[in-house]
């Protein structure tokens, strides 16, 4: 969340979300640097549309989420009326769509469901509030060394209710999660790495490059294997093994009977790169 004054400038007509394609990876860049990439209705609806486009395109193998202006995302923009239930200053088209279909806001935040492809976060600055809540739905997380992480909603009379009360305690030690949720404790990049909230810490300015490097590794693996592995990991969640095992078995059966499984084993024996078909 942010209620701070402007810190950067950007063209007034610049879109709040930039979408770029790098081979099989889509890079989504939150683009409100003047508000430290605080979430607006416009950005959330654009994010929802972008996630849907990623999900619908079988040639996309991964997605990267990052921010502009040396910022990641400081959560909901407290200067916007929509957070208090009032009329916002967002572009009419996106405000109308969000009012008519509030699920778009949840979809933009990755609250309702997960993406088929791995989502990699390149955290290049403060990751607070809703930004940190979206982070918890990503799969691989790179933090630049100056990044900070927190869910300070209780300090604003709010609740980290876009997933954090469910997810954070499952992803890092309970006591650390609860201190963050109940007091607004902020973690620096090294603390986030120590507690497992992120997977890598890199020098400032190198987050997206590291994310693209990992995206290349994802693209080198079999598409059906990656998709099934992610789905099984999420759908089994924290279920007891007796309940989780049938879910894993179903995905295992699909993968082992696939053409890509046969190709992968054949390529290993023949000592050549596999040619995946996604079937």
N, C-alpha and C positions, 0 to 999 in steps of 0.2 A: 504494500500500500504506500501511497505517497501523498503528502499534502505540502511538499516542498516547492519553492519557487523554481522557475525555469533555470536549467543549467546548461543547455545547448540550444542551438538553433537549427532549423530544418526548413526547407521550402514549405509554405503553407498548404500547397496542393499535393504534397508527397503522400503516397498511400501509407497507411499505418502498418502494413505488412508487405514485405518484399518476398517474392517467390522466384527462386532460381533453380534451374536443373543442372546438375553436374553428373554427367553420365547416368547411372541408375539411381542417383540420390537427389532428392528434392531438399533444398535448403530454404527454410522459412526464417526470415529475419524480422523480428518485431522492430517497428520503425517509428517510434515517437520519442526521439532522444531528448527533446525539450522537456518531456515529462518523465525522463529516465525509463522510457518504454512502459509506462503505467498502462494498465489494461483499460481500454475504452470499449463501448459497444461496437464501434466500427471495427476495431482490431479483433474482438472476439468472434464476430460474425465472419470476418475474413479468415480467421483461423479455422472456424468450423468448415467453411467452404474448402479451404486448403486440405484439411484432413480428409474430407470426403473425396477430393480429387486424387489424393495419394492412394486411398483405399481402392478406388475404382480403376487404377492404372496398373496392370500386371507387370509392366516394365519397370516400375519403381521398386527398388529393393531396400531402401532405407530412407529415413527423413532426419534432418538435422534442424534443431530449433536453437536460435541464438538471437542477439539483439544488436542494435546499432549504437554508435556514439560512446563506446566504452561502458555501456550499460547492458544488463540482461533484462530483467523485468522486476519492478518493485511492487507489483500487485495492482489491485484496483485503484483507479485514479479518484482520490477523495474529493477532487475539485469538480468532478462530473456529477450532475444531478441524479443520474441513473442509480448510483450506489445508495442514495438515500431514498430511492423510490420516486424521485421527482422527474421532471422533464430534463433530458440531457441536451447537450449541444452537439450531438453526433449528427453525421449526415443523415438526412431523412430516410433514405432507402434502408440503411442498415438498422437504424432505430426502429423503423416500422417492422422489419423482418424479425428483430429480437422481441418486440412487443407481441407480435402475432404468434411467434413460436419461441418461447423462452428456453426450450431445449437447445437452441442454437448456442446460448451462452454456456451451458454445461458441456456441449459438444466441443466448443472452442477450448474449454479448460481441460479437455480429455477426462471429464468426470464420469460420463455415462458408460463408456466402453473402451476397449483397447484397439489399437491399430494392428492390422495384419503384419506390417513390416516393423523392424526395430526402429525405435525413435532414439536419437542420440542428442543429448543436450550439450551445447557448447556455451558454458556459463561464463560470460565475459564481464561480469560486474555484479552489483547487488542483485540477489535473487530472493525476493521477499514476498510475503503474503501469497496472492494468487500465483505469482511467478514460481514460488517454491512449491505450491500445491501442484501445478502442472509438472514440475520437475519430478515429483514422486510417481508420475505415470510414464516417465521415460525409462528406457531400458539400460542405456549406457550414458555416463555423465562425466564430462570433462569440465574442470574448473580452472580458470586462469588464476594465477597466484593472488590477485587482489580481490577475488570474488568473496562475497559474504552471503550467508544463508539464514533465513529466519521466517517465522510466522507470528508477527507481532499483533495479530488481530485483537487480542484481549486488551491491549493498550489503547485501542480505539473504540472499546465497547462492542466489539464484533466477535466472531468466532471463525476459526479456520475451518469452515464447513464445506470447502470444495475438495474434500477428500482427506485432509490431513489428520483429522481425529480418527479416521479409519486406518490410513496407510502408514503414517510416520512411525508409529510404535512398532509396526511390523518390519520396517526397513532399517531402523537403527535401534540401539538399546532403549528399552522402555523408559528408564529414568532420564536419559538425555532427551528423548522425544517429549516427555511430559514437562521437563523444565522449559523446553522451547515453546510448547503450547501454552503453558500456564503463566510464564513470566515474560515471554518474548525474547528469550536468550538468543543471541546471534552467534553463529559459528563462522569462523574464518575458513579459508580453503583447506588448510592443513587439518583443522578439527573435523571438517566435513569428510575429508579423506580417512582420518583415523576412525571415525564412527561408521564409515561405509555409506555415507550419503552420496558420495561421488566416487568414481573409479580412477580418475587421473587428475593430477594437478600439473599444469604447464605454465610456462612464462606468459606474461601479458601479451596479448596479440596472437597467440598461437593456438587458441581453442578450436577455431573452425578447421585449421589445418590438421590438427590431431583427430577431430571428428571425421573429416574426409578420409584420413588414413584408415580409421576403423571401418568406415563405410565400404572402402575397397575390400577389406577382409570379409565383410558380410557378403558383398557381391560375388566373391570368389567361391562361396559355399553354395550348396544346392538350394534353390528357392523353396522347394517343397519341404526340405529339412528345416530351414530357418523358420518358416511360417508355422510348421507343426510344433517345433520346439518351443517357440514363444507361446503359442496357444495352450500347449500342455502345461507349461510353467505357470501361466496365469490362471487357467481354469482349475488346476489342482490346488492352487493357493496354499492355505494352511489347513486343508482338510486332513483328517486322519488317513493313513495309508490305505486302509480298507476301502475308503470312499474315493481316494485319489487314483488308486491303481487302475480301475476300469477306464478312467479318462485317459491316462497315459497309454494304456494298452491299445485304445482305439487309435490314437495318433500314431503309435509305433507301427500298428498294422498297416495304416495308410502309407507310411513312408517306406517300410521295408518291401512293400509290394509295388512300389513305383518304378517307372522307367529310370528315373534319376538314381535310385539305389543300385540298379543293375549297372548303369553307366559308371557310377562312382567306383564300384568294385572292379569293373573291367578296366577302367583307366588306371587304377592303382596297380593292377597286375601288369598292364602293358607299359607302365612308367611314362604316362603322358597326362597332360591336363584334361580333366573331364569336360565334356560338352553338355551342359545342362539344358533341359527342355522345360523344366518346371512341371513335369508330368510323372 
